[in-house]
Amino acid sequence: MSSSTPSSSAGGVGSADSAAPRRNSKRPKYSKFTQQELPACKPILTPRWVISAFMLVSIVFIPIGVVSLFASRDVVEIIDRYETACVPDGYKNDKVTFIQSNLTKQCNRTLTVKKRMKKPIYVYYQLDNFYQNHRRYVKSRSDSQLKENSSWDDVSSCKPEDMSKDQPIVPCGLIAWSLFNDTYSFSLNDQQLAVNKKGISWKSDRDSKFGKDVFPQNFQNGSLKGGATLNLSIPLSEQEDLIVWMRTAALPTFRKLYGKIEQDLQPNDQIHVTLDNNYNTYSFNGKKKLVLSTTSWLGGKNDFLGIAYLTVGGLCFFLALSFTVVYLVKPRRLGDPSYLSWNRNPGGH
């Protein structure tokens, strides 16, 4: 009896010691989520599935690309680059001096309509090599000042165009100060073509970003003027040229809407343009272009979308055709273990 006591007590101690780690274990409670045992979809990409997927993409993308390309080609554009042609011969080698002088900047251009242009015809000005996305340029504005009359003196982010003669500038900042100031007028058969400048800006900008009770103050009053002036009696919400300009472009080449011609133009029509070449793009080798354009259901003229769809669709069709030829000429059994590296080279490591 005495000999059996130690063994039983030892066994009891051993059982208690072995149970303790299980009671104090820090293992998380078992679940299929923590053990990553949830059911999952594991598709097997058989040759037929791959070929079918590529063929489906090509069937969808190629027609979309063709339709998009035809829609873009239906848009009629007239583009006239004029910044060099509107400089007198004596100033061709010193354009900056000409643009900064008091000489007349008026220039006459003639545009020929090649295809019928249905109204509305959109008039754009295009600038090249103008970096409106420059960090310091983009930050040089006061959104609160543009929106609310009570914030007219909030010019903390507008340097260097923040104050004029110790008075806040409204609208302040480099963006507003450099407002585009070339002007265009059009005539056809000695009749003036009216340019509608209403509704050329985003409605959300007019309603939400520019106040109806905010009026220009001390604008372009400095010794150095950057661009156009503003009518002091018209609120900023109605000065749409400014609103269009203040929506900065992401790329150095961009177009901005100048107005709309609400009249059809016929082939071979001669449009006479009288423009004021005021904006200084010569100091940074910029280009200026006047653009007249119609639109389609897809928007303006842009071949990129159609070419992109055709490229992707054509590539998928080529891959589907290639995989089909390979599958028919040299088929292989799915999951064939003989293609495993250790089966192809049994003696290798």
Secondary structure, DSSP 8 states (H G I E B T S, - for coil): -TTHHHHHHHHHHHHHHHHHHHHT-------TTTTT-S--------HHHHHHHHHHHHHHHHHHHHHHHHHHHT--EEEEE-TTTTS-GGGTT-HHHHHHSSS--EEEEEEE--S-B-S-EEEEEEEES--TT-HHHHHS--HHHHH-GGGTT--TT-TTSSEETTEE-BS-SHHHHT----EEEEEETTEEE-EE-TT-S-HHHHHHTS-TT---BSTT-SSS--S----TTS-GGG-HHHHHHHS--SSSSEEEEEEEE-S-B-TT-EEEEEEE-----GGGT-EEEEEEE--BTTBS---HHHHHHHHHHHHHHHHHHHHHHHHHHS---TT-GGGSHHHHSTT--
